[in-house]
C-alpha cells in the first residue's frame, strides 16, 4: 500500500475501522449467545476463548506486523491499546449513564474481583517492563522467558478471577454495598430476549464477523503503517493513538450498551480482561518473528507500559474508595485518568520528536 496516495490510504483506514466497529458489535452479541448456550464463562477454557474473540483486531494487527517485521507498530498498538482501553472506562463513566443522582461507574461497579483483575493487568505490565531489559539473544525454541511468563500470569489471573467470581471470604463475597449486581464470569450479559438467535446462526455470524475483523485488522495495520510513513508519524505514536482508537471501537460501543443495561461490573471487567490479554500477543509476535520482541522495546514502549499501569492503578484505587463526586460528568478517578492520559500522550509526542 506504500504506493497509494494519502487520501486513499485514509479512506481505506476509515473503511477498515468501520468494518471492525460493525463486526465487533456482532462478535459481542454472538459471543454472549454462545456463552449462554455453551456455558463458556463458567470454564477457564471458555474465558480464554472469549478473551481471544474479543481481541481479534489486535490479534490480526500483531500477526500482520510480526510477519512483515513491523514490530514497532505491533508493540505500539498493544501497549497503547491498553492505555487507551483503560480510558474507555472514563468514556463509559461519562456517557453510559447520565442524570441527577447517578453515581460514578467505580461506585456502581465496585467489587474485590475487579480490583483483582486490575492487579493482574499491572502484574503483566510489570513483566513487560522487566522483559525489555533482557538480552536480545535469549531465545529458545522461538520463545523468550518474558513472554512465557506473561502468558502464565494471564492464565493464573484468569483462574483466580474465576475463583473470586464464585465467592470470596469477605463480607458479601467482596461486593460493595449499593453496587450493581455482579454476574459470574466475563461477558455473560443476557442476550436480547426480543430477538432470539439460534446456536447455528450465532456460530455462522460469529465466524463471518471474526473473519471480517481479521481481514480489517490486517488492512488497518498496512494502510495505517503506510499513511503514518507518508506524514512522518512514528510507528509507536500512530499505533498508540490512532490505531489503538480504531481497534477499541467495539469496546466503546458494547461497553456503552452494557452500562445502559445496568451491567457496570461486566463492562469494566471486559476492559480489564482485554487489557490483561493484550500483552500475551507478544508471545505470538515472538513466535512469528523468531526474535526477542520485548528486548527491542524502545523508550516509547516502556513509557506506554508505565502509563497503562498508572491508569489501571487509578481505577483500582477508585474501586476501593468508590468516589461519589463527579467532575465534567464523570467520577473523580475517571477525570484523573483522562488528565493523565492527555499528559501521557504529550510526553509520548516529546519522546517521538526527541
Backbone torsions as a table, in degrees:
resi	resn	phi	psi	omega
1	UNK	NA	-1.9	-177.2
2	UNK	-62.2	-24.1	-177.3
3	UNK	-85.3	-9.5	-178.5
4	UNK	-76.4	148.3	176.8
5	UNK	-68.1	158.9	-174.9
6	UNK	-60.7	-42.0	-177.5
7	UNK	-62.1	-36.5	-179.8
8	UNK	-72.6	-35.9	176.7
9	UNK	-63.1	-38.8	178.1
10	UNK	-64.6	-42.5	178.1
11	UNK	-61.3	-44.9	179.7
12	UNK	-62.6	-41.7	-179.4
13	UNK	-64.3	-44.9	179.6
14	UNK	-64.4	-39.8	178.1
15	UNK	-63.3	-41.7	177.6
16	UNK	-63.3	-39.8	177.9
17	UNK	-64.5	-38.8	178.8
18	UNK	-64.0	-40.9	178.3
19	UNK	-62.7	-42.7	179.6
20	UNK	-64.5	-37.8	178.0
21	UNK	-60.3	-53.2	-177.5
22	UNK	-66.7	-47.9	-178.6
23	UNK	-65.2	-34.8	179.5
24	UNK	-64.1	-39.0	177.5
25	UNK	-64.4	-44.0	178.6
26	UNK	-64.9	-38.3	177.2
27	UNK	-61.1	-43.2	-179.6
28	UNK	-63.1	-46.6	-178.5
29	UNK	-63.0	-48.0	-177.2
30	UNK	-71.4	-30.6	176.0
31	UNK	-64.1	-40.9	177.4
32	UNK	-63.2	-40.6	178.6
33	UNK	-63.8	-49.3	-179.0
34	UNK	-65.2	-35.4	177.7
35	UNK	-61.5	-44.1	-179.5
36	UNK	-68.0	-45.1	-176.6
37	UNK	-71.3	-39.6	-174.0
38	UNK	-102.3	-0.3	178.2
39	UNK	57.3	43.5	-178.2
40	UNK	-66.5	-39.8	-175.3
41	UNK	-66.1	-14.1	-177.8
42	UNK	-89.3	-1.6	-178.2
43	UNK	-127.3	149.1	-179.5
44	UNK	-61.2	-41.8	178.2
45	UNK	-61.7	-35.9	178.6
46	UNK	-65.7	-38.4	177.8
47	UNK	-63.3	-35.7	177.7
48	UNK	-65.7	-44.7	179.0
49	UNK	-60.3	-44.0	-178.5
50	UNK	-66.8	-38.0	178.8
51	UNK	-63.9	-41.4	178.6
52	UNK	-65.9	-43.4	-176.9
53	UNK	-62.7	-36.7	-175.4
54	UNK	-85.6	-1.3	178.8
55	UNK	-124.7	28.7	-179.4
56	UNK	-60.0	-38.2	177.9
57	UNK	-59.3	-44.6	179.1
58	UNK	-66.4	-36.4	178.0
59	UNK	-63.6	-44.9	179.7
60	UNK	-61.8	-43.0	-179.4
61	UNK	-66.0	-40.9	179.9
62	UNK	-65.8	-43.6	178.8
63	UNK	-62.6	-45.9	179.8
64	UNK	-62.7	-44.2	-179.6
65	UNK	-68.4	-37.2	179.2
66	UNK	-65.9	-40.8	179.6
67	UNK	-70.5	-33.1	-178.8
68	UNK	-89.1	-7.6	179.7
69	UNK	85.8	4.9	-179.3
70	UNK	-87.1	61.1	-177.1
71	UNK	-61.9	-30.1	-178.6
72	UNK	-60.0	-43.8	179.4
73	UNK	-66.4	-42.7	-179.6
74	UNK	-62.4	-44.5	-179.8
75	UNK	-64.3	-43.5	179.0
76	UNK	-63.5	-39.2	179.5
77	UNK	-68.0	-42.3	-178.7
78	UNK	-66.5	-53.8	-175.4
79	UNK	-73.3	-40.3	175.5
80	UNK	-67.1	-32.7	178.0
81	UNK	-64.8	-36.3	178.1
82	UNK	-64.7	-44.8	179.4
83	UNK	-63.0	-46.1	-176.6
84	UNK	-68.9	-40.1	179.2
85	UNK	-68.0	-24.4	172.6
86	UNK	-68.2	-37.6	176.9
87	UNK	-66.4	-24.0	177.0
88	UNK	-56.9	-32.2	177.3
89	UNK	-60.3	-38.4	177.1
90	UNK	-64.9	-37.7	176.5
91	UNK	-63.2	-44.0	177.9
92	UNK	-64.1	-36.0	179.6
93	UNK	-66.3	-42.1	-175.0
94	UNK	-78.7	-35.7	-171.9
95	UNK	-116.7	-8.5	-178.4
96	UNK	-69.6	-52.4	178.8
97	UNK	-133.3	124.4	-179.2
98	UNK	-126.0	162.2	178.2
99	UNK	127.5	166.7	-178.4
100	UNK	-69.1	133.1	177.6
101	UNK	86.1	-3.9	178.9
102	UNK	-76.8	125.1	-178.1
103	UNK	-85.8	158.2	179.5
104	UNK	-59.5	160.5	-173.4
105	UNK	-65.7	-33.9	179.8
106	UNK	-72.6	-22.1	173.1
107	UNK	-73.1	-43.8	-176.6
108	UNK	-73.0	-33.8	-172.3
109	UNK	-99.4	2.5	-170.9
110	UNK	-58.7	131.5	172.2
111	UNK	-165.1	156.1	179.1
112	UNK	-68.3	-25.2	177.3
113	UNK	-63.4	-41.8	178.2
114	UNK	-67.5	-36.3	176.1
115	UNK	-62.2	-41.2	177.4
116	UNK	-61.5	-41.9	178.2
117	UNK	-62.3	-39.6	177.5
118	UNK	-64.2	-38.5	178.7
119	UNK	-63.4	-39.3	178.2
120	UNK	-61.9	-42.1	178.3
121	UNK	-60.0	-47.0	-179.1
122	UNK	-64.3	-37.9	179.0
123	UNK	-62.5	-44.3	179.4
124	UNK	-63.9	-42.2	-179.6
125	UNK	-66.6	-31.9	177.0
126	UNK	-64.1	-38.5	177.5
127	UNK	-67.6	-35.2	176.7
128	UNK	-59.2	-46.3	179.6
129	UNK	-64.6	-43.2	178.9
130	UNK	-63.8	-40.3	-179.4
131	UNK	-64.5	-27.1	179.7
132	UNK	-68.0	-14.6	-178.6
133	UNK	-99.0	-1.4	-179.9
134	UNK	-76.1	156.5	176.7
135	UNK	-66.4	142.8	-175.8
136	UNK	-70.4	-14.1	-178.1
137	UNK	-95.2	9.9	-179.2
138	UNK	-85.2	66.4	-176.9
139	UNK	-121.6	125.6	178.1
140	UNK	-131.3	122.3	-179.8
141	UNK	55.7	42.9	178.5
142	UNK	60.5	26.2	178.5
143	UNK	-135.1	156.4	175.0
144	UNK	-124.0	153.5	-175.3
145	UNK	-63.1	-29.0	-177.9
146	UNK	-67.1	-45.1	-178.4
147	UNK	-70.8	-31.5	175.9
148	UNK	-66.2	-41.4	178.7
149	UNK	-65.9	-37.8	177.8
150	UNK	-60.2	-46.4	179.4
151	UNK	-63.4	-38.9	-179.9
152	UNK	-65.8	-43.8	178.5
153	UNK	-62.3	-39.9	178.8
154	UNK	-62.0	-44.1	-179.9
155	UNK	-65.5	-43.9	177.2
156	UNK	-62.3	-39.9	178.2
157	UNK	-61.0	-43.0	176.7
158	UNK	-59.8	-43.5	-180.0
159	UNK	-62.2	-44.2	-179.0
160	UNK	-66.3	-41.3	179.3
161	UNK	-64.6	-39.6	178.2
162	UNK	-63.6	-42.2	178.1
163	UNK	-64.8	-41.8	-178.3
164	UNK	-65.6	-33.9	-178.8
165	UNK	-67.9	-18.5	178.4
166	UNK	-87.4	-8.2	178.5
167	UNK	137.2	141.4	177.8
168	UNK	-122.1	152.1	-179.7
169	UNK	-76.8	53.2	178.1
170	UNK	-129.9	166.4	177.0
171	UNK	-59.6	131.4	-177.9
172	UNK	58.2	28.8	178.2
173	UNK	58.1	27.8	176.4
174	UNK	89.5	4.1	178.6
175	UNK	-90.2	136.1	-177.9
176	UNK	-76.9	151.7	176.3
177	UNK	-67.1	145.6	179.7
178	UNK	67.5	12.5	178.8
179	UNK	-84.1	163.5	177.6
180	UNK	-64.7	149.9	176.5
181	UNK	-57.2	134.8	-175.8
182	UNK	-110.5	113.2	177.5
183	UNK	-79.4	165.1	-179.0
184	UNK	-81.1	133.3	173.3
185	UNK	82.8	-174.1	-178.6
186	UNK	-98.0	147.9	168.1
187	UNK	49.0	50.2	179.8
188	UNK	-112.5	36.6	177.8
189	UNK	-67.1	142.1	-179.3
190	UNK	-71.0	125.5	178.8
191	UNK	-60.5	157.2	-179.2
192	UNK	-62.6	115.3	-176.0
193	UNK	-68.6	-20.7	-178.1
194	UNK	-79.0	-14.8	179.7
195	UNK	-131.7	73.2	-177.9
196	UNK	-64.4	144.1	179.8
197	UNK	-126.8	130.5	179.4
198	UNK	-69.2	159.2	179.7
199	UNK	-63.0	-39.9	179.9
200	UNK	-63.1	-45.4	179.3
201	UNK	-64.4	-38.6	179.3
202	UNK	-62.4	-40.8	178.5
203	UNK	-64.2	-42.5	-179.4
204	UNK	-65.0	-49.0	-179.7
205	UNK	-62.7	-39.9	178.7
206	UNK	-61.9	-46.2	-177.9
207	UNK	-63.9	-44.8	179.3
208	UNK	-64.7	-43.0	179.9
209	UNK	-64.9	-39.4	178.6
210	UNK	-63.7	-44.3	178.8
211	UNK	-63.2	-45.1	179.2
212	UNK	-61.5	-39.3	179.4
213	UNK	-66.0	-42.1	179.0
214	UNK	-62.0	-46.3	180.0
215	UNK	-64.4	-45.4	-179.7
216	UNK	-63.8	-34.9	177.9
217	UNK	-64.1	-41.6	177.2
218	UNK	-64.5	-42.9	179.0
219	UNK	-62.1	-42.6	178.6
220	UNK	-59.2	-46.1	-177.5
221	UNK	-63.4	-44.8	-176.9
222	UNK	-72.1	-45.2	179.2
223	UNK	-66.9	-41.2	179.4
224	UNK	-66.1	-40.1	179.0
225	UNK	-63.8	-42.2	179.5
226	UNK	-67.0	-42.9	-178.8
227	UNK	-66.1	-42.3	-179.8
228	UNK	-64.5	-32.9	177.7
229	UNK	-68.4	-39.1	-178.7
230	UNK	-68.6	-32.9	-178.4
231	UNK	-96.1	0.9	176.4
232	UNK	78.5	23.4	179.6
233	UNK	-93.0	131.5	-177.8
234	UNK	-64.8	151.6	-179.0
235	UNK	-61.4	-38.4	180.0
236	UNK	-65.5	-47.1	-178.4
237	UNK	-64.0	-41.4	178.4
238	UNK	-65.7	-46.7	-178.5
239	UNK	-63.9	-33.8	-176.4
240	UNK	-80.8	-16.2	-176.2
241	UNK	-118.0	-78.3	-174.3
242	UNK	-63.6	-50.6	-178.0
243	UNK	-66.5	-40.4	178.4
244	UNK	-63.6	-38.1	178.1
245	UNK	-65.3	-42.2	-179.2
246	UNK	-62.3	-41.1	-178.7
247	UNK	-80.2	-8.1	177.7
248	UNK	-95.9	-1.7	-178.3
249	UNK	-58.4	-42.8	178.5
250	UNK	-61.6	-38.4	179.1
251	UNK	-63.6	-37.5	178.9
252	UNK	-65.9	-47.8	-177.4
253	UNK	-64.1	-53.0	-177.3
254	UNK	-70.5	-31.4	177.8
255	UNK	-65.4	-43.7	177.6
256	UNK	-61.4	-40.5	179.2
257	UNK	-64.4	-40.9	-178.9
258	UNK	-65.5	-44.1	-178.9
259	UNK	-63.8	-41.6	179.8
260	UNK	-64.2	-26.0	178.4
261	UNK	-87.9	-1.0	178.5
262	UNK	92.0	5.8	-179.4
263	UNK	-91.6	58.4	-177.2
264	UNK	-62.6	-42.5	-178.1
265	UNK	-61.4	-46.3	-177.2
266	UNK	-70.6	-31.4	177.5
267	UNK	-63.3	-46.0	177.9
268	UNK	-69.5	-39.3	-179.9
269	UNK	-61.7	-38.3	178.3
270	UNK	-62.7	-39.0	179.9
271	UNK	-66.6	-50.3	-179.8
272	UNK	-63.2	-40.9	-179.7
273	UNK	-63.3	-42.2	177.7
274	UNK	-66.5	-39.0	179.7
275	UNK	-66.0	-35.3	177.9
276	UNK	-69.6	-30.1	-178.0
277	UNK	-79.3	-33.4	-173.3
278	UNK	-54.4	-44.6	178.4
279	UNK	-62.4	-20.0	176.5
280	UNK	-62.4	-23.6	179.4
281	UNK	-66.3	-17.0	174.2
282	UNK	-63.6	-30.0	175.5
283	UNK	-64.7	-41.7	177.6
284	UNK	-63.2	-45.2	179.9
285	UNK	-63.1	-36.9	178.6
286	UNK	-67.8	-43.3	178.3
287	UNK	-61.2	-43.6	-176.3
288	UNK	-71.8	-40.1	-176.6
289	UNK	-86.2	-23.8	-176.9
290	UNK	72.8	11.5	-178.5
291	UNK	-121.8	155.2	175.1
292	UNK	-72.4	112.0	-173.6
293	UNK	-77.6	-50.3	-174.2
294	UNK	-64.1	-38.1	175.9
295	UNK	-62.5	-17.2	176.6
296	UNK	-87.3	-0.6	-178.6
297	UNK	-60.8	136.0	178.6
298	UNK	-96.5	-174.2	-177.7
299	UNK	-60.1	-36.1	-179.5
300	UNK	-65.0	-39.8	-179.7
301	UNK	-64.4	-46.4	178.6
302	UNK	-63.7	-38.9	178.6
303	UNK	-61.3	-46.4	179.9
304	UNK	-64.3	-37.2	178.8
305	UNK	-63.2	-45.7	178.5
306	UNK	-63.9	-39.0	178.8
307	UNK	-63.6	-44.3	179.4
308	UNK	-62.0	-41.6	179.0
309	UNK	-64.9	-40.6	179.9
310	UNK	-63.0	-45.5	179.9
311	UNK	-63.1	-39.6	179.2
312	UNK	-64.3	-40.6	-180.0
313	UNK	-65.8	-34.2	177.2
314	UNK	-60.1	-43.7	179.5
315	UNK	-72.1	-31.5	175.5
316	UNK	-61.8	-42.7	176.9
317	UNK	-65.2	-40.5	178.4
318	UNK	-61.6	-37.2	179.0
319	UNK	-68.6	-26.7	178.6
320	UNK	-81.5	-46.0	-175.3
321	UNK	-88.8	-18.7	175.5
322	UNK	49.1	65.6	-178.8
323	UNK	-63.9	140.8	179.1
324	UNK	-102.8	-15.5	-179.1
325	UNK	-75.5	141.1	178.8
326	UNK	-115.6	139.6	176.2
327	UNK	-127.2	126.1	-178.8
328	UNK	55.6	36.6	175.9
329	UNK	82.4	5.1	-179.3
330	UNK	-136.2	167.1	179.3
331	UNK	-66.4	162.4	-179.8
332	UNK	-58.6	-42.0	-179.4
333	UNK	-64.8	-41.0	177.6
334	UNK	-63.8	-39.6	178.3
335	UNK	-62.5	-42.4	178.1
336	UNK	-64.3	-40.3	179.1
337	UNK	-61.5	-44.6	179.5
338	UNK	-62.2	-44.9	178.8
339	UNK	-61.3	-46.4	-179.7
340	UNK	-62.8	-37.3	179.9
341	UNK	-66.9	-43.3	179.1
342	UNK	-62.7	-43.1	176.4
343	UNK	-63.9	-38.3	179.3
344	UNK	-63.5	-41.5	178.3
345	UNK	-65.6	-38.4	176.6
346	UNK	-61.5	-40.6	176.2
347	UNK	-65.2	-37.1	179.3
348	UNK	-65.4	-39.5	175.9
349	UNK	-61.7	-42.2	179.7
350	UNK	-63.3	-39.2	178.5
351	UNK	-66.6	-42.0	-178.6
352	UNK	-66.2	-40.5	179.8
353	UNK	-70.5	-41.1	-178.1
354	UNK	-70.4	NA	NA
